Amino acid sequence: MHTTQWVSFVAAVIIASWYGFASVTAFSCSFGREPNPKENGIIRWVMPLNHRLRCQCTSIYPGGMNTYTPERGFDPFYTDHPLFTDLDFEIFNYFDCENCSLTCGNGGTFIDDPCHCLCAQNWTGKTCTKCALTGCENNGTLDEATCTCTCPKQWMGNTCTDTRHYDCRDYFDDGESGNRVYTIYTSKYPGGLEVNCRGRWIVIQRRNNKNLDFNLGWGDYKDGFGDVAGRNFWLGNEKIRQLTEDTSNTWTILVLCWLYGSDNTSLDRKIQNFRLLGENYTLQANDQISFEASESSSTILSANNMPFSTRDRDNRGDSNVNCAEELTGGWWFNGCSGEGTTREINLNGEYIDDGTNKGLKRPQCADNCPYIRRTRMAIRRNEIN
C-alpha cells in the first residue's frame, strides 16, 4: 500500500506595498524526493512540474518525499543537485529557461516542454543547424548545405552503405532468388516500389481465378489493383511505364498461359524491346506472340504502337465501338472482332467459370476447346548502361 504522496506546490502570493496592493504574483516551488522509474527506482530529487511552470518559479524550497512514483502526463525534472533559492536569475539559468524562444532550423520541430528542438534526420545542435554527418561511404559525396549524401548508382541509404536494388534482376544477381515481394529502388521510385519477383522477372499481371474483377476503369489500370503478393493483380500502367520508358535499358516481356485441365504451361513466349510510352501507355514491342492450340489460332500483344484502352476511356479513335467495353478489361486493341483465322487475346478479359470451362475464352475457339485457366505477364531488364 502507498503510504505517502508528496505533491509539489506552486503558491501564488499577493504582495502588498506601501503604495497600495500591487498585482505582483510570486510562485514558490519545491524539490521533493521520490524513486525515479527510469533508474531502477533510485531515490532522487524531483520537481514534478513541466518546463514552462519551472521557469515561472520565483523561489524554490525543500519539499516532502514520495515512496512511489505518481502517474503524470509528462516527465518531471530529476536531479542529484537541487537548487534552493529565491533569486530569479539563478532559477532562470538552472532550468535553462532561455531555450523557450528557440527557432529550429532544417526541418526541426520546436518542443516547448521541455523547451528544445527535435531535429530532423542528419541534423543536430541546439537549433538543428549542425550537420551530424561527417562523410559518406562508398565514394558518396556529402553536401554540407543540405546534410545529405549523394550516392553512386549501386549504393543508397543515409550514408551510402546499403546496396541499391533497381529491380528483380539485381536481387537475383545478389543471391536473392526467392519468388516473393521485394522493394526495388529505381530512379523514378527512390523511396521504393514493392513488386512481385520471379527470379529476374518483375510480374506485372497474374490471373488464377475469377475472385478479382478486371473489368475496371482507367484510374484502376493506371494505379494498379489487387495484391502484388496474391494470385490476381495488375501492377499498374504508370509503374510499368516508369520502369520501361527509360531508353538506357531494354526490356523483355514474358507471357505464360496455362489451359484449363492441364498443369503444363501451354504458352511460354518472350518479346524483346517492350516498353510503355506516354500518358496513354502506348505499347511498343518488336514482335507479337502467336498462340496456337487445338483449332484456335490467336495472338497476344499484336497491337504495336496502340494506346491502352479501358471501358471508360477508349484511346483507339474508333467512335463506333469501345473494344474494352465490348470485350471487358483494359488492354491494347487493334480491333474488337478480328478478321480471318486469328484474333487478339485480351488477357485481362472476362474470367468465366461456368462449371464446364474455367478461365479466359480464346477467340475463334469452339465452345468445347479449353479456356486459358491461368496467366502471368512479367518483364525483365536486359542491359545496364
Secondary structure, DSSP 8 states (H G I E B T S, - for coil): ----------EEEEEEETTEEEEEEEEEEEEEEEEEGGGTTEEEEEE-S-HHHHTT-SEEEEEEE-SS----SS--EEESS------HHHHHHHTTGGGGG----TT-EEEETTEEEE--TTEESTTS-EE-----STT-EEETTTTEEE--TTEESTTS-EE---SHHHHHHTT---SEEEEE--SS-TT-EEEEEETTEEEEEEE-SSSS-----HHHHHH-EE-TTSSSEE--HHHHHHHH--TTS-EEEEEEEEETT-SSEEEEEEESS-EEETTTTEEE-S--EEEEETTEEEEES--TT--EEBTTB--S--SS--HHHHH-S-EE-S-SS--TT--B--TTS--EE-SS-EEB--TT--TTS--EEEEEEEEEE----
